């Protein structure tokens, strides 16, 4: 993953459909990833630039996709293709672009992605300090510079400040993180994912 061919990008998939069955993902009629379960991140794969039809099928099926859509992949980018929704209904394909610039020195970057389909807008606190406000379903926040350390992360309902999730996370220096909220209220979880650029140093 260290070097891009100028006509390629690196793409991975994410299964974020609550209650969804195991799926296969096809690009332009060709198998892209097999046997993806809920909360699975696939490995990154080189994909030539171009316009792609994305089809998501139940595992081992090749007819009647549960969702399909068109995405554009340009050269030299990083992308996560998320499928999101609930119980195989109202499923969407959400292309999520990733930061390409590696943080310098000890600095790191992080962002929050709200993929809880019945979840209300939330606020995010790091060590009791507000860093993100009113993050809605399907929202991908900008990256925030963060110092490397272990943080307490509090997720609060924006409407009334109720604490609905609390975790501790460790941020290592020179890394790029995306924190994905996946699942269904009240039992959603926060998944800490290293973005692709981290591996290109």
C-alpha positions, 0 to 999 in steps of 0.5 A: 500500500505504500505507492499509488499507481497514478491511475488507481485508488485504494478502496475498502468496504464496510458492512454497517446494516443493522440486522443485515445478513452476510453480503457480497459486494460487486463492482461493475458486475465483478466480485469485489468482496465476499462474505462480509458480516455486520461491522466487518471492514474489508482490506483495501484493494487497488481499484482503477479510476472510473465510474462504478456500479456497486451491487450488494447481494446476499452471500452467494447470490447473484440476482436481486441485489439488496442495494445498488448505486453508482460511485465515482473513483478518481485516481490516488484517493482513499475510500471506504464504501459503507453500506448502511441501514437497518434490517435489509430495508432503506439500505444506502451505499455511502462512499466515505473519502479518507484523508491523504496527508500523513500527520507530521511529528507526533500529531494525529487526526481523528473524525467521527462517522454516525451510522446508527440508523435510528440514532439521534444527533449526538455530541462528542467529548474527549476528556470532558471537552466538547470536540463535535456537536450535533452529529447526525445520522450519515454525517462524516465529520471533518478530521480534528487534530488530536494529541497522542494519548488515551482519552475518555470518549463520551457520546451525548444526546445533543437534545438533552446532554444524556450520556449514551456511550462512554469508551476509552481509546488510545491515539498513537502518534502519526496516525489517522483514525475514523471512529464509526458508530455502528449498531442500533440504539441503545446498543450501538458501539464505537469502532476505532479504525485506522484509515488507509493513509496510516499504512502508506508512511 
